[in-house]
Amino acid sequence: MFPRFFARALGVAALGSSLLGASAVPANVQSARAVRVEKLTAPDGWLTLIGLHFLPDGESTVGSDKANRVVLAAGPSRLGRVAISNDRRITFTAESGVDAQVAGRRVRAVEMTLGQGTERPTTVTAGTVSFFGVERGGRLALRVKDSAAPLRTGFPGIEYHRHNPALRIEARWVEFTPPRMIPVTSVLGHVSPEPVPGKAVFEYAGRTYELIPFDEGKENPLFFVFADATTGLSTYGGGRFLYTEWPVNGRVMLDFNLAENPPCAFTPHSTCPLPPRENKLPFAIEAGEKTFAGK
């Protein structure tokens, strides 16, 4: 499974209002954009991501000094060592004198769980830098964040297309019984099966189209990854995300004004899913977030 991408975050609401005029953007869209940017710019948000380091077998030194086997973009010159055991577990041991912490408590050595479902991974923090273990394509890696990352501290905001009420579309929901599994490719080329509970069927400009969402659990929204005729032009080349509520009375609301950039539009260290072939729309969706130009 891809990591849960539900993070609707602040979207520079002030920028959106100044470009479009506050009265042109419905309150619910302004609020969603505000929440989106708030999450993006949080101390552990996507803008803090500074590295994804795949780990070799055995033991590796970790730190910002180039003499380390795993070289971080920030943090202590020699932070410590990570080791992968024969049963594919990651153990971190801090360098003497380094204030490494887990959940606010100083540690000398710790086994790092990757986290699963609602369980959060073990996160090691040293100053403004933090890291935790992930698995991508069968390989273990460290995902590294820095709350003082320049992209976070100097975030220029998000630019939006003009709000388009015609791109808020009520779709008919067709449930798949049983749910289907489809292969989805990430930006790194890894392929994984993803659960699809059904499809949203809608009309636009006199033609019928379909989109399939991924199921990330009933406690989370439906998750669409799509491309359209703006992809790679005014919008991010890897497609965009759209989150919707689960169907009510066989209907799903697709508000493309809430379409957002994936984390990969902001940082090269994320591993986003690409749009499946079923979700490549032939027309232009000039709504929602434009390509992020501040990277």
C-alpha positions, 0 to 999 in steps of 0.5 A: 500500500502507498502511505496514507496521503490524506492531508488536505492542507492550508493552501495559502488562502490569502493568495487564493483570495487575492488572485480570485477575489474572496467572493468568487471562492465558496467558503468551504473551498477557502476553508479546505485550502486553509487547512491544506496549507496549515498541514503542508507548513506544519513542523512535520509537514511535506515541506520539511522532507529533505531526504529518502535514503535507501539503506544497504544491508548491514550497518551504516553511519548516518550524519551530515558529514560526507564521510558517512555512508548515509549522508543527510542534508542537515543535522549533526555531522555524525548522528549515529548508526543504523543497522538492518538485521537478518529479519529486516528490522532497523536499529538506530544507535546514537553517536556519543554526545548526540541528543537523539530522542524518541517521543521526547525521551533521550535514547541511546539505541532503539529498534525502529518500527515502520508503523502499520495502519494507525500505528505511527513509525518510530521517529528519531529526532535530533534538533530540527532533524527527524527520521523514520523507517519506510519500505518502498519496493521491498527495500528499507529506507530512512525518510528524513525531515527538517522543521527548519527546511528552507522550503517550509520557512520560505514557503511562497504559497500555492497558486490556483486556477480560477474557481469553476462551479461547472467543475463541481460535479455530482457523479453516480457511484457504481460499487464493485462487488467484491472490490477490485485490486489494480496495479499502481505505479509510483514515481520511483517505478514501484508497482503495488496492488491497490484496492478499488471499491467502485467507480464514479461515473459523471457527465461533462460537456455532453460526454460520460467519463469514469474515475476510480478511487483507492480505498484507504479505509472507511475512516478516510475519504475516497482517494482519486489520483487523476491526470487531464489535459492540463497535466504537465502544462498548467498542472503538475506532470505527475497528476493531481489528487482529489479526496471526496466523501464516501457515496451517499444514496449512490452519489459522489461529489467530485469538486475539482476546485479542490484538486491538489498537488501530490507531495512529489510536486513539492519535494523529490523525496516523496514516493507518490502514486501516478494516475492509473490508466483509468483516470487519465481524462482527455479534457482540461480540468482548469480548476484546483491547484496549479503547478508549484513553482517555488521548488 
